[in-house]
């Protein structure tokens, strides 16, 4: 493996020498770590730059992150997104991680040239950024990251499941390091965001989350697609006018991760969901329902119902509650919710079927079930008249149920005692 590492180093050094150094636009020479507010570190396997930024975790974001939210998160830990009330890890032992890389699609030739690690320490949020002035010194940074990861209890990323962590794991394997960090609990906030907010905000990029949910915007942020070229220019010329912007982009990503993780944890508490938008609460309840967390799902719907604005939202809430109650085998309560749905929206044969099932199999009220089925068939006939031809299979099912109900009703009437 040492031979492969030496070959990789040689290839990188040849790449850097492929173009002669061009004079910087201002006529200056190569920049050093101080140009981006960093300091140079020398480890056993090479040199790297480290830039450290320290924040009061409350002041920079005003009302976005109230002091109470941060205090509660520190006291009880950060909850693994939507896993329940008990799955928590210490906020002080969480690492917030983001990588800037030489390519946006991953692959064997992609390396993380700038990695930010944020952690809550001694009453402050500290962001350390590790930069590779020479790609061949990558092992020096990976050693530092391995040490940081070994002391952590969980990792927090945004799309880290698909990009950052697999990339780092590959680089660890390349340099024959143990990627033990992959066994840590991982909070990928992208998946939580899609589950709860995609219905309302659409684009779930971190920038849109900052704008739509956290209510703050970056100033003159460098687009992520341009970042690799900034680094390649630095390798060729010894400097790049936008290198500082890359550091700022990377720093902001990790700061946003911290703010968003605490903000999200506070507002999606299973015991008291406090999201403001009823559609977000519906999405949260739906997610918990899929995870079979009945009490939190019903709690979120109860809060959403207090904030409903229109009939469509009420019907959507009633339908989801009916599904949750049915799974919990609270059949009578589920039936009442299905009735609410049926009153709120006409022409839903699936809702009619749920009503008919309950009336037939649990209440044994065959006459009422038959009326529901007949109404559903009449609705299907109307749909066919206006040109909707997607109900043939549904119609066959309803006709089959109607025939069975007719037989049951006839048998019941025959067996009834004569007066």
Residue pairs with C-beta under 8 A, 6 or more apart in sequence:
1 176
4 174
5 139
5 174
5 175
8 136
8 174
9 136
12 134
12 135
12 136
13 136
15 235
16 134
16 135
16 235
16 236
18 236
19 236
21 30
21 236
21 237
21 238
22 236
22 237
24 237
24 238
24 239
25 241
28 239
29 238
29 239
30 237
30 238
30 239
31 238
31 239
31 243
32 40
33 39
33 40
33 49
33 51
33 131
33 133
35 239
35 243
35 244
36 49
36 51
36 131
36 243
36 244
36 247
37 51
37 244
37 247
38 49
38 50
38 51
38 129
38 131
38 247
39 49
39 50
39 51
40 47
40 48
40 49
40 133
41 47
41 48
41 49
41 50
41 140
42 140
43 140
43 143
43 144
44 140
44 143
45 137
45 139
45 140
45 143
46 134
46 136
46 137
46 138
46 139
46 140
47 133
47 134
47 137
47 140
48 130
48 131
48 132
48 133
48 137
48 140
48 141
48 144
49 129
49 130
49 131
49 133
50 128
50 129
50 130
50 131
51 128
51 129
51 131
51 247
51 251
52 126
52 127
52 128
52 129
53 126
53 127
53 129
53 251
54 124
54 125
54 126
54 127
55 124
55 125
55 126
55 127
55 255
56 124
56 125
57 65
57 70
57 120
57 124
57 125
57 258
57 262
58 65
58 66
58 67
58 70
60 255
61 214
61 216
61 259
63 215
64 214
64 215
64 216
64 259
64 263
65 259
65 262
65 263
69 262
69 263
69 265
69 266
70 262
72 266
73 91
73 262
73 265
73 266
74 91
74 92
74 120
76 88
77 88
77 89
77 90
77 91
78 88
78 89
78 90
78 91
78 94
78 154
78 156
78 187
78 261
78 262
78 265
79 85
79 87
79 88
79 265
79 269
80 87
80 88
80 89
80 154
80 185
80 187
81 187
81 188
81 189
81 191
81 192
81 264
81 268
82 192
82 195
82 268
82 284
82 287
82 288
82 291
82 293
83 291
84 270
84 293
84 296
85 270
85 271
85 296
89 153
89 154
89 185
90 153
91 120
91 262
92 119
92 120
92 121
93 151
93 152
93 153
93 154
94 119
94 120
94 152
94 153
94 154
94 155
94 156
94 187
94 261
95 117
95 118
95 119
95 148
95 149
95 152
95 154
95 155
95 156
96 116
96 117
96 118
96 119
96 155
96 156
96 157
96 254
96 257
96 258
96 261
97 115
97 116
97 117
97 118
97 155
97 156
97 157
97 160
97 164
97 165
97 254
98 115
98 116
98 157
98 158
98 160
98 164
98 250
98 253
98 254
98 257
99 112
99 114
99 115
99 116
99 163
99 164
99 167
99 168
100 112
100 113
100 114
100 115
100 227
100 231
100 246
100 249
100 250
101 110
101 111
101 112
101 113
101 167
101 227
101 228
102 109
102 110
102 111
102 113
102 135
102 228
102 231
102 232
103 109
103 110
103 228
104 224
104 225
104 228
106 163
106 166
106 167
108 170
110 167
111 132
111 135
111 138
111 171
112 164
112 167
112 168
112 171
113 131
113 132
113 135
113 231
114 129
114 130
114 131
114 132
114 231
114 246
114 247
114 250
115 129
115 130
115 141
115 145
115 168
116 127
116 128
116 129
116 130
116 250
116 251
116 253
116 254
117 127
117 128
117 129
117 130
117 145
117 148
117 254
118 125
118 126
118 127
118 128
118 254
118 255
118 257
118 258
119 125
119 126
119 128
119 148
119 152
120 126
120 258
125 255
125 258
127 251
127 254
127 255
129 247
129 250
129 251
130 141
130 144
130 145
131 247
132 138
132 141
135 235
138 171
138 175
139 175
139 177
142 168
142 171
142 172
142 175
142 177
143 177
145 168
146 172
146 177
146 178
146 180
146 181
149 155
149 180
149 181
149 184
150 180
150 181
152 181
152 184
153 184
153 185
154 184
154 185
154 186
154 187
155 165
155 181
155 184
155 185
155 186
155 187
156 186
156 187
156 189
156 257
156 258
156 261
157 164
157 165
157 186
157 187
157 188
157 189
157 257
158 188
158 189
158 190
158 206
158 253
158 256
158 257
159 188
159 190
160 186
160 188
161 186
161 188
161 190
161 191
165 181
165 182
165 186
168 179
168 181
169 179
169 182
172 178
172 179
173 179
187 261
189 257
189 260
189 261
189 264
190 204
192 264
192 268
193 204
193 209
194 204
195 283
195 284
195 287
196 268
196 275
196 280
196 283
196 284
196 287
197 204
197 209
197 212
197 213
197 280
197 283
198 204
198 283
199 279
199 280
199 282
199 283
200 277
200 279
200 280
200 283
201 208
201 209
201 212
201 213
202 208
206 253
206 256
206 260
207 218
207 221
209 256
209 260
210 216
210 217
210 218
210 256
210 260
211 217
213 260
213 263
214 256
214 259
214 260
214 263
218 252
220 245
221 245
221 248
221 249
221 252
222 230
222 242
222 245
222 246
222 248
222 249
224 249
226 242
227 246
227 249
230 240
230 242
230 243
230 245
230 246
231 240
231 243
231 246
233 240
234 240
234 243
266 274
267 273
267 274
267 275
268 275
268 284
270 288
270 293
270 295
270 296
270 299
271 296
271 299
272 299
273 281
273 284
273 296
273 299
273 300
273 303
274 303
275 281
275 284
275 300
275 303
276 307
277 307
278 304
278 305
278 307
278 308
278 309
278 313
278 317
279 313
281 300
281 301
281 303
281 304
281 307
282 300
282 301
282 304
282 313
282 316
282 317
282 320
284 300
285 296
285 297
285 298
285 300
285 301
285 304
285 320
285 324
286 297
286 320
288 294
288 296
288 297
288 300
289 297
289 320
289 323
289 324
289 327
292 327
294 324
294 327
294 328
297 320
297 324
298 321
298 324
298 325
301 317
301 320
301 321
301 324
304 313
304 317
305 314
305 317
308 314
308 317
311 344
314 340
314 344
315 340
315 341
315 344
315 345
318 337
318 338
318 340
318 341
318 344
319 337
319 338
319 341
319 351
321 334
321 337
322 334
322 335
322 337
322 338
322 341
322 354
323 334
325 331
325 333
325 334
325 337
326 334
326 354
331 358
331 362
332 362
334 354
334 358
335 354
335 355
335 358
338 351
338 354
338 355
338 358
339 355
341 348
341 351
342 348
342 351
342 352
342 355
345 351
346 379
347 379
347 382
347 383
349 376
349 379
349 380
349 391
349 394
349 398
350 394
352 372
352 373
352 375
352 376
352 379
352 398
353 376
353 397
353 398
353 401
355 369
355 372
356 369
356 372
356 373
356 376
356 401
356 405
359 365
359 366
359 368
359 369
359 372
360 366
360 369
360 401
360 405
360 408
366 405
366 408
366 409
366 412
367 409
369 401
369 405
370 402
370 405
370 406
370 409
373 398
373 401
373 402
373 405
374 402
376 398
377 395
377 398
377 399
377 402
380 391
380 394
380 395
380 398
383 391
384 391
